[in-house]
Amino acid sequence: QHLHRLVLERDGNDRPPVNHSINDPRALIAAIHEHIDNFSVNNNSTSGANERISELESQLEAYKADLQSHEESTSELRSSLKEAVSLLKPLQDTVARGEREKARLQQQLSNLQDSPNAQETIKELKNELAVKEMEVDRLRQEVQNLEIQLTRERSKTASALV
């Protein structure tokens, strides 16, 4: 928008056209090209103006390259976000299953503690419960790491869109 306003002011347009509040980068580029083309046709200017036109066109090409680079990086970030979200859901489901299994084992252990002849079974269940607790803790840590990664990717995407 700044470049468009600069081109208009340079060519003697004190006030911008009605549609000056263009927010789409492609539309801005098209408006700048149109103005430069119209100005060149309407004003057979000196070599100084031609140099200025060349300078503006090179700036325009740089802006186009920046825009394309920005669009590519945004696309990559979106892809990365989708991948992180797709990994997060199965891990959350696995944590929930682990929690249910842990609760079931604790209930079995509690039921067996009331029985006098169940010492060996209690020992096995305690070992199995300890393994499940470690697995649930490991999975929680994975979920937490993925959530942190997802948050970072979202902030990168948000800042890339600005």
URHUUR-V730962 format. One record per run of one state. SS is the DSSP state (A for helix, B for strand, O for the rest). FROM is the first residue (numbers start at 0). TO is the last residue. If there is no record, write none. Layout:
ss;from;to
SS;FROM;TO
SS;FROM;TO
//
This chain:
ss;from;to
O;0;0
A;1;9
O;10;16
A;17;19
O;20;23
A;24;41
O;42;45
A;46;112
O;113;117
A;118;160
O;161;161
//
